Amino acid sequence: MRAPRRVAIFSDAPDWHARRLASALAARGVASTTLSLMDCAIDTAAPTALRIPGFEEGLPDGALIRLISAGTLEQITLRLGLVHAMEALGVTTYNDARTIERTVDKSMTTFLVRRAGLATPPTWVTESAEKAREIAAREIAAGEKIVVKPLFGSQGKGIVLLETADVPSPEEVGGTYYLQRYVDTGAGSWHDWRVLVVGGRAVAAMIRRGKHWITNVMQGAACERVPVEGEPAALAVAAAHATGAGYAGVDIVRDREGRFLVLEVNSVPAWKGLQSVSDFDVAQAIVDDFLARLPEHGSRAAVS
């Protein structure tokens, strides 16, 4: 008789999202443990060379990656390396390390979205402050504005809107300039779409209406329920597919000419705001798609 499946939920704390995932797993008869990647380690003295607290007797059958915390480049590299290590040992991860690497890096996300032929605002990424100034000057002379985003960032933090060619110093942007043409949605009507894609299907959507031009919920935007249909839904599904994401929060904006454009693809999305305006059980959808990806007979490796 096969032992019951056990799943690791990787988050910094058993927050609202982790609790929802644990509850959804329990509803399917699956036990889970919530822990942080910061507590795991490569340990060549261990039988698998990997130590995961709470799984000393055997590796998890699967791992739900809820969050890769901010940190130094070395810390983020180690955390993603731990996810790669689990995959090498046969643990099903969701999303997987390759997808997370692609989407945590805004430049690669933009490249993959554009390579797939999807509409996205004109974007430039360079290490050269001189080149960044040239791009900003050219765009502003043409009547445009430029958004400077951190290459690794979330929740609208560190984003700057330029109306002159005075770009931030290299130290302020980690030596890398991610410049994107600002999409004007209309004066005093700052909004965008967040569409959640799970298993190749758009399952929930909302409009985020901002108090200012940054429309993230963590920056005070209000959530408004909208139907999961039409061009935003189709564009979100295609963008998630382009990055290889099993589930993703896709940010989409519509310009003043009515064109929908992909802004970002987040492979570790928060969905509390979306859940607040949706009857759809987001956590259960994520868990069900994840469980469908687990090998039928389990993959947990013994460590003794």
Number of C-alpha atoms within 10 A of each C-alpha: 3 6 8 11 18 21 25 24 27 22 20 17 14 17 10 12 18 23 15 18 23 24 18 20 22 13 12 12 12 15 15 21 17 23 19 21 23 16 12 15 16 15 11 10 9 12 11 18 13 19 20 20 15 14 15 14 12 15 26 27 23 27 26 25 22 21 20 19 14 11 10 9 9 8 14 17 12 17 21 18 15 21 24 16 17 23 16 10 16 17 23 25 23 26 21 21 19 14 21 22 17 21 24 20 16 22 22 16 23 28 16 20 23 18 11 14 12 17 18 21 18 13 18 17 18 14 14 13 17 11 14 23 17 14 19 27 21 13 18 17 13 9 9 17 20 25 17 24 21 21 20 16 14 16 14 15 13 14 15 16 17 20 17 15 18 12 24 16 12 13 8 12 19 12 14 19 26 20 26 21 20 19 21 17 17 10 8 11 13 19 25 25 27 29 29 29 29 23 20 19 18 24 20 26 27 23 22 24 22 20 16 15 20 22 22 24 19 13 15 14 21 17 23 16 17 15 13 17 13 8 11 24 24 16 21 30 25 22 30 31 20 21 25 20 27 21 28 31 28 27 23 24 24 17 16 11 8 9 11 20 20 23 22 24 30 24 28 21 17 18 18 15 18 24 18 13 15 18 10 13 13 22 20 18 18 21 23 16 16 22 21 10 15 17 14 8 10 18 17 21 15 13 15 9
